[in-house]
Amino acid sequence: MSVKISFQFLAVFIFTGFLLSCKKDNIQKKSLIAGDTTDVAVYKSFNPPLEFELIWDEQNLYGNAIDSLDVNQDQLADVFFRLVLLNPDSLHLLNGEMPNPFPSFHIYSHDSVFETATTTETVYVGLGTTTNFYWVDTLNGGQIIDETLQWRPANTWGEKLWSENPVSMLSNGPWFEKNQPAFLAFRIRGAMGWIKIDTYQTNNPKIIAFALQSP
């Protein structure tokens, strides 16, 4: 009798462990397809696309714009973009100096668990040493967004989509003057999402649409 009970207990224990393992695997393998709207909790497209309203300084040299998205539709901004530009008609005001800040396009969030999928560029900095620069990666429609991507927190100053840099060997990033819209992958509070952006004109990037899974 005790052997039978022990066997039943062991079977239940193994089955429970199997279910928990499957559940854990499902969480780890949670994925989303860039551009797909069939497996998301929130989807929003902008027609016309969302553009940035620049504010220029007194010298009309630097232009700055900040805009945001409410990706989970709770009436609070979750994702922010910061655009910094130089006016080509006012470059003489630099007097041969490097621009500060450099023209760039960032994404960030005030949420401590906000991350973006990134790509790495290794640059030689002299004396036999190198350093890594991180850019927000560009994804094509249909590409899988999952745990295998290179994720990095995008808080405070955020992660760059593109930037003009003083390091001559460094590119301007994968989003710089990209000739067709692409997808940015992000995850926030356990949910994955994508944002479709057109950055062909660096002085006028456009946000086309976004989507977010359920947590």
Secondary structure, DSSP 8 states (H G I E B T S, - for coil): -HHHHHHHHHHHHHHHHHHHHHHHHHHHT--EETT--TT-SEEEEEEEEEE---EE-TTS-EEEEEEEE-TT-SSS--EEEEEEEE-GGGGGGGTT---SS--EEEEEBSSTT-EEEEEEEEEEEETTEEEEEEEE--B-TT-EESTTS-EEE-BTT-EEEEE--S-TTS---TTTT-SS-EEEEEEETTEEEEEEEE-SSTTS-EEEEEEE---
